């Protein structure tokens, strides 16, 4: 893609699989040095080995839980130990449980806020000085299309993720011009999680096969399919690169045109 990211250092959280990993893959292909993170040590090791084959940069895996302040501090400290700098932060986290409002406990609300919002707050607090020292400092928050249009039975995602967008917009003003902050709003992409959900549907008799299940999930999309993780990763890497040097404070849907909102 020629994004001018060679020798840059990127920290991508929740990146041993899914959309976080796909974002890390694009950085790796662009010869950036990448720190990836996840709670499952074995899966993290496998991801490091896979990404290490993609480019000339170094890949470092740091296990940790994004709801644990000490783990976040360790993640950033290890990044500095390995590379002495940080140019790009990409925040990502697993989704909160699904369910309607009346079946969602107060504890569920606090846990979702800690996972989705406070993880970003703590990460930015830890890295802001490093990004200010960089010539290329960027923050990209991976959130969800649910911040634009509420999705049935996803009250936590619909509500809590909007705080990340408010934070992102605020950071884009307070930290510029040294640091640019943007967000991406993905619709479903063909991640392992989506495939697992489709496989469960096959077992229940909802689909004849995984392939037909994936087709069914994308049938209402104008592109007539769901997204590929790398398509999201390419947008994340672009927003982190000098190619997007005048893009700041925006939230970009990556949904194949599936949304109905005018803005």
C-alpha positions as CSV (number, residue, x, y, z in Angstrom):
1,X,0.0,0.0,0.0
2,X,3.0,2.3,0.4
3,X,1.8,3.9,3.6
4,X,5.3,5.1,4.8
5,X,5.1,3.1,8.0
6,X,8.4,1.3,7.8
7,X,10.4,1.5,11.1
8,X,7.5,3.1,12.9
9,X,6.3,1.4,16.1
10,X,2.7,0.5,16.6
11,X,0.9,-0.9,19.6
12,X,-2.3,-2.7,18.8
13,X,-4.4,-4.1,21.7
14,X,-6.5,-7.2,21.7
15,X,-4.6,-8.3,18.6
16,X,-3.9,-12.0,18.8
17,X,-7.0,-12.6,16.7
18,X,-9.9,-10.9,14.9
19,X,-9.9,-7.3,13.8
20,X,-7.0,-6.3,16.1
21,X,-4.8,-9.0,14.5
22,X,-5.9,-7.9,11.0
23,X,-4.8,-4.4,11.8
24,X,-1.5,-5.6,13.1
25,X,-1.0,-7.6,9.9
26,X,-1.2,-4.5,7.7
27,X,1.3,-2.7,9.9
28,X,3.6,-5.8,9.6
29,X,3.3,-5.9,5.9
30,X,4.3,-2.2,5.8
31,X,7.5,-3.1,7.6
32,X,6.5,-1.4,10.9
33,X,7.5,-2.8,14.3
34,X,4.4,-4.0,16.1
35,X,3.5,-4.9,19.7
36,X,0.5,-7.1,19.9
37,X,-1.5,-8.1,22.9
38,X,-3.9,-10.7,24.1
39,X,-5.0,-12.7,27.2
40,X,-4.4,-16.2,25.7
41,X,-0.6,-16.8,25.7
42,X,-0.6,-19.7,23.2
43,X,-2.7,-17.8,20.7
44,X,-0.5,-14.7,21.2
45,X,2.6,-16.7,20.4
46,X,1.0,-18.2,17.3
47,X,0.1,-14.7,16.1
48,X,3.6,-13.4,16.7
49,X,5.1,-16.2,14.6
50,X,2.5,-15.6,11.8
51,X,3.0,-11.8,11.7
52,X,6.8,-12.1,11.8
53,X,6.7,-13.6,8.4
54,X,4.9,-10.7,6.8
55,X,7.6,-7.9,6.7
56,X,10.9,-6.6,7.8
57,X,9.8,-5.2,11.2
58,X,9.9,-6.9,14.5
59,X,6.8,-8.3,16.2
60,X,6.6,-8.5,20.0
61,X,3.7,-10.2,21.9
62,X,2.8,-9.0,25.4
63,X,0.1,-10.9,27.3
64,X,-2.3,-8.9,29.4
65,X,-5.8,-8.0,30.4
66,X,-7.0,-4.6,29.3
67,X,-9.2,-4.2,32.4
68,X,-6.1,-4.5,34.6
69,X,-4.2,-1.2,35.1
70,X,-0.9,-3.0,35.9
71,X,-1.1,-5.1,32.7
72,X,-1.6,-1.9,30.7
73,X,1.4,-0.3,32.3
74,X,3.5,-3.5,31.6
75,X,2.3,-3.4,28.0
76,X,3.6,0.1,27.4
77,X,6.8,-0.4,29.4
78,X,7.6,-3.5,27.3
79,X,7.0,-1.5,24.1
80,X,9.5,1.2,25.3
81,X,12.0,-1.5,26.4
82,X,11.9,-3.2,23.0
83,X,11.8,-0.1,20.7
84,X,12.5,3.0,22.7
85,X,9.5,4.8,21.1
86,X,5.9,4.6,20.1
87,X,4.3,6.2,17.0
88,X,0.8,4.7,16.8
89,X,-1.7,3.4,19.2
90,X,-4.6,1.2,18.0
91,X,-7.2,0.5,20.7
92,X,-9.4,-2.6,20.4
93,X,-11.2,-4.8,22.9
94,X,-13.6,-7.7,22.9
95,X,-17.3,-7.0,22.7
96,X,-19.5,-6.9,25.8
97,X,-22.3,-9.5,26.3
98,X,-25.4,-9.2,24.2
99,X,-28.8,-8.8,25.8
100,X,-31.7,-6.4,26.2
101,X,-31.8,-3.6,28.8
102,X,-34.1,-5.4,31.2
103,X,-31.8,-8.4,31.3
104,X,-28.6,-6.4,31.9
105,X,-27.3,-6.0,35.4
106,X,-25.6,-3.0,37.0
107,X,-22.5,-5.2,37.2
108,X,-22.7,-5.8,33.4
109,X,-22.7,-2.0,32.9
110,X,-19.6,-1.4,35.0
111,X,-17.7,-4.3,33.4
112,X,-18.5,-3.1,29.9
113,X,-17.4,0.5,30.8
114,X,-14.2,-0.8,32.2
115,X,-13.4,-2.9,29.2
116,X,-14.4,-0.6,26.4
117,X,-13.8,2.9,27.9
118,X,-11.4,2.8,30.8
119,X,-9.0,0.6,28.8
120,X,-8.7,3.4,26.3
121,X,-8.5,6.1,29.0
122,X,-5.7,4.2,30.7
123,X,-3.8,3.4,27.5
124,X,-3.9,7.0,26.3
125,X,-2.7,8.3,29.6
126,X,0.2,5.8,29.5
127,X,1.3,6.6,25.9
128,X,0.4,10.3,25.4
129,X,3.9,11.6,26.1
130,X,5.5,9.0,23.8
131,X,3.1,9.9,21.0
132,X,3.8,13.6,21.5
133,X,7.5,12.9,21.1
134,X,6.9,11.1,17.8
135,X,6.8,12.8,14.4
136,X,3.9,10.6,13.4
137,X,1.8,10.2,16.6
138,X,-1.7,8.8,16.0
139,X,-4.5,7.1,17.9
140,X,-7.1,4.9,16.2
141,X,-10.0,3.5,18.2
142,X,-11.7,0.4,16.8
143,X,-15.3,0.6,18.0
144,X,-18.5,-0.5,16.2
145,X,-21.2,0.6,13.8
146,X,-23.5,0.5,16.9
147,X,-22.4,4.0,17.8
148,X,-24.3,5.3,14.7
149,X,-27.3,3.0,14.8
150,X,-28.4,1.0,17.8
151,X,-28.4,-2.8,17.2
152,X,-31.1,-5.0,18.7
153,X,-30.2,-6.8,21.9
154,X,-26.8,-5.0,22.1
155,X,-27.7,-2.3,24.7
156,X,-24.2,-2.3,26.2
157,X,-22.4,-1.9,22.9
158,X,-25.0,0.7,21.7
159,X,-24.5,2.8,24.9
160,X,-21.0,2.4,26.2
161,X,-19.1,2.5,22.9
162,X,-20.4,6.0,22.3
163,X,-18.2,7.2,25.2
164,X,-15.1,6.1,23.2
165,X,-16.3,8.3,20.3
166,X,-16.7,11.3,22.6
167,X,-13.2,10.7,23.9
168,X,-11.7,10.3,20.5
169,X,-13.3,13.6,19.3
170,X,-12.0,15.4,22.4
171,X,-8.5,14.0,22.0
172,X,-8.5,15.1,18.4
173,X,-8.8,18.7,19.5
174,X,-6.8,18.6,22.7
175,X,-3.8,16.7,21.4
176,X,-3.5,18.1,17.8
177,X,-1.4,18.9,16.0
178,X,1.1,16.6,17.7
179,X,-1.3,13.6,17.7
180,X,-4.2,12.8,15.4
181,X,-7.1,10.7,16.8
182,X,-9.7,8.9,14.7
183,X,-12.0,5.9,15.0
184,X,-13.3,3.1,12.8
185,X,-16.8,1.7,13.0
186,X,-16.8,-1.9,11.7
187,X,-19.9,-3.9,10.7
188,X,-19.5,-7.7,10.9
189,X,-16.3,-9.1,9.3
190,X,-15.3,-12.7,8.7
191,X,-13.4,-13.1,12.0
192,X,-13.1,-16.4,13.9
193,X,-15.8,-15.2,16.2
194,X,-18.3,-14.7,13.4
195,X,-17.4,-18.1,11.9
196,X,-17.9,-19.7,15.3
197,X,-21.4,-18.1,15.5
198,X,-22.2,-19.4,12.0
199,X,-20.9,-22.9,12.9
200,X,-23.3,-22.9,15.8
201,X,-26.1,-21.9,13.5
202,X,-25.2,-24.8,11.2
203,X,-25.4,-27.1,14.2
204,X,-28.9,-25.7,15.1
205,X,-30.0,-26.2,11.5
206,X,-30.3,-22.5,10.7
207,X,-27.8,-22.9,7.8
208,X,-26.8,-25.7,5.5
209,X,-23.1,-24.9,5.7
210,X,-20.7,-22.3,7.0
211,X,-20.4,-20.8,3.5
212,X,-24.2,-20.4,3.2
213,X,-24.3,-19.0,6.7
214,X,-21.7,-16.4,5.9
215,X,-23.5,-15.5,2.7
216,X,-26.8,-15.2,4.6
217,X,-25.2,-12.7,7.1
218,X,-24.1,-10.5,4.2
219,X,-27.2,-10.9,2.0
220,X,-28.7,-7.5,3.1
221,X,-25.5,-5.6,2.7
222,X,-25.2,-3.5,-0.5
223,X,-21.9,-5.3,-1.2
224,X,-23.7,-8.6,-0.8
225,X,-21.2,-10.0,1.7
226,X,-19.7,-9.3,5.1
227,X,-16.3,-7.7,5.3
228,X,-12.9,-9.3,5.4
229,X,-10.8,-8.4,8.4
230,X,-7.9,-7.1,6.3
231,X,-10.3,-4.6,4.8
232,X,-10.8,-3.1,8.2
233,X,-7.0,-3.3,9.0
234,X,-6.1,-1.4,5.9
235,X,-8.3,1.5,7.0
236,X,-6.7,1.5,10.4
237,X,-3.2,1.5,8.9
238,X,-4.2,4.3,6.5
239,X,-5.5,6.5,9.4
240,X,-2.2,5.9,11.2
241,X,-0.1,6.8,8.2
242,X,1.2,10.1,6.8
243,X,-1.2,9.4,3.8
244,X,-4.0,10.6,6.1
245,X,-2.2,13.5,7.6
246,X,-5.2,15.9,7.4
247,X,-7.7,13.4,8.7
248,X,-8.4,14.0,12.4
249,X,-11.3,13.6,14.7
250,X,-13.4,11.5,12.3
251,X,-15.2,8.2,12.7
252,X,-15.2,6.1,9.6
253,X,-17.8,3.3,9.1
254,X,-16.3,0.2,7.5
255,X,-19.6,-1.5,6.7
256,X,-20.0,-1.9,3.0
257,X,-22.6,0.8,3.0
258,X,-24.9,-1.2,5.3
259,X,-25.8,1.7,7.6
260,X,-28.8,3.9,7.0
261,X,-27.6,7.0,8.8
262,X,-26.9,10.1,6.6
263,X,-23.9,11.1,8.8
